[in-house]
């Protein structure tokens, strides 16, 4: 099993990145591919899935993110393809907080997560996950989440960088996106 892969980011796709590590290109599914930059070196913490019909790598910017991913896929009825979008649209601390507080509405906002799966997540993981002390990283994650959201809406890098610094970082990610969209539409 791989722990991490370090190398140059060759390509960025909509749900994955390609990393060149010593001349071998690894295609890694990741929740936020646009948080990486082409041509830069990156360390990606990975989880390998080996099945009869699948050989896949799932990669994360931090060990905490990977740890939460592993806990999520241990939940009955929740596989890697359902857990990855959860990490793409929610922060590690936000998901952990929702699990600890039994906030089913928050968990159901993620794609393919309904009542049954949300209840199973809380049942299996409450008390087994804890908040991660990443105050500085949360701000960076928030900015990365905002950037990723605006890129996915079709805005250009230059436009986004012009407004991203003006957005109030104390707002929720949803409100940050609304605030940024208001500025971009002016």
Secondary structure as UniProt FT lines:
FT   STRAND          4..12
FT   STRAND          16..21
FT   TURN            22..23
FT   STRAND          24..30
FT   TURN            31..32
FT   HELIX           33..35
FT   TURN            38..39
FT   STRAND          41..51
FT   TURN            52..53
FT   STRAND          54..60
FT   HELIX           63..73
FT   TURN            76..77
FT   HELIX           80..89
FT   HELIX           92..100
FT   TURN            101..102
FT   HELIX           104..108
FT   TURN            111..112
FT   HELIX           115..125
FT   TURN            126..128
FT   HELIX           135..152
FT   TURN            153..154
FT   HELIX           157..164
FT   TURN            165..166
FT   TURN            169..170
FT   HELIX           173..185
//
